[in-house]
Structure formats: C-alpha cells, structure tokens
C-alpha cells in the first residue's frame, strides 16, 4: 500500500506526493495549498479518482473523455507525462517524465493500486 506524504513548502503552503511501497514518487500534487485541510481534501479527491480512464493524447485523433480522467501526453522534451483531473476538470496530480509510454501507463496503474487505501502522513 502506498502513502501520501504531506510537506510544508518554503512559503508556508502544503503539498503532497503519493509514494509507492518502494518509496518512489508516483504522483505529485497538482498545486500547493494554503491550508493543511485543503491539501487533505485534494488527497481524498486523488483517492476517489485514482481508477479513472486514460485519455491518450499521444495518438492522433484521440478521443476526448469526460472528467475524471488521466491525460497522457508528451512534453517538449519528448518524455511521457500524465495529469489526473477531477470530475470538475481541476488538475489534482501530475507525474514525473517517463522515457516510454509503457512506463507512464505503469505509473497510472500503480496509482490505481496505491492511492485508494493510501495512508496520509504529515511531515512537519
């Protein structure tokens, strides 16, 4: 089971990372939050939406899916990334860059396994 680790940023806001059982970060917060409660609310949204479908924006003529969803895309450097969008379209999580599409899809699958029951830890 994964865990959500909440940390305080230098400007006093809160952010989180979802870590797999091996300690690897598989999802970072889509933004920073002014309060601990709003950060925790965003984590609950990630848990609720972790098993969403994938909109593969790397293929020509991709089908636009409804929210919630993962948006899989390639960045300017050619790496594969994804973001998790909530039902209201808000970006609630983002990935690191992956060299291959398969690795990015594995990251999405790992979120589905680790997020729903993930423990929330607040680091002070």
Residue pairs with C-beta under 8 A, 6 or more apart in sequence:
1 21
1 114
1 117
1 118
1 119
2 18
2 19
2 20
2 21
2 26
2 110
2 113
2 114
2 115
2 118
2 119
3 18
3 19
3 114
3 118
3 119
3 120
3 121
4 16
4 17
4 18
4 19
4 43
4 46
4 115
4 118
4 119
4 120
4 121
5 16
5 17
5 19
5 121
5 123
6 14
6 15
6 16
6 36
6 39
6 40
6 43
6 120
6 121
6 122
6 123
7 14
7 15
7 16
7 17
7 123
8 14
8 123
8 124
9 15
9 32
11 32
13 32
13 33
13 34
14 32
14 33
14 34
14 35
14 36
14 38
14 39
15 28
15 29
15 31
15 32
15 33
15 39
16 28
16 29
16 39
16 42
16 43
17 25
17 27
17 28
17 29
18 25
18 26
18 27
18 28
18 46
18 93
18 111
18 114
18 115
18 118
19 25
19 26
19 114
20 26
20 110
20 114
21 114
25 96
26 95
26 107
26 110
26 111
26 114
27 46
27 84
27 93
27 94
27 95
27 107
27 111
27 115
28 93
28 94
28 95
28 96
29 39
29 42
29 92
29 93
29 94
30 42
30 83
30 84
30 90
30 91
30 92
30 93
30 94
31 42
31 91
33 39
33 42
36 122
40 120
42 92
43 118
43 120
45 86
45 90
45 92
46 84
46 92
46 93
46 111
46 115
47 115
47 116
47 117
47 118
49 68
49 84
49 85
49 86
49 87
49 92
50 84
50 111
50 112
50 115
50 116
51 112
51 116
52 68
52 69
52 70
52 84
52 85
53 65
53 69
53 70
54 69
54 70
54 72
54 82
54 105
54 108
55 62
55 63
55 64
55 65
55 69
55 70
55 71
55 72
56 62
56 72
57 71
57 72
57 73
57 74
58 72
58 73
58 74
58 80
58 101
67 85
67 86
67 87
67 88
67 89
68 84
68 85
68 86
68 87
69 84
69 85
70 82
70 83
70 84
70 85
70 108
71 82
71 83
71 85
72 80
72 81
72 82
72 101
72 104
72 105
72 108
73 80
73 81
73 82
74 80
74 81
75 81
75 97
77 97
79 97
79 98
79 99
80 97
80 98
80 99
80 100
80 101
80 103
80 104
81 94
81 95
81 96
81 97
81 98
81 104
82 94
82 95
82 104
82 107
82 108
83 91
83 93
83 94
83 95
84 91
84 92
84 93
84 94
84 111
85 91
85 92
86 92
93 111
95 104
95 107
98 104
98 107
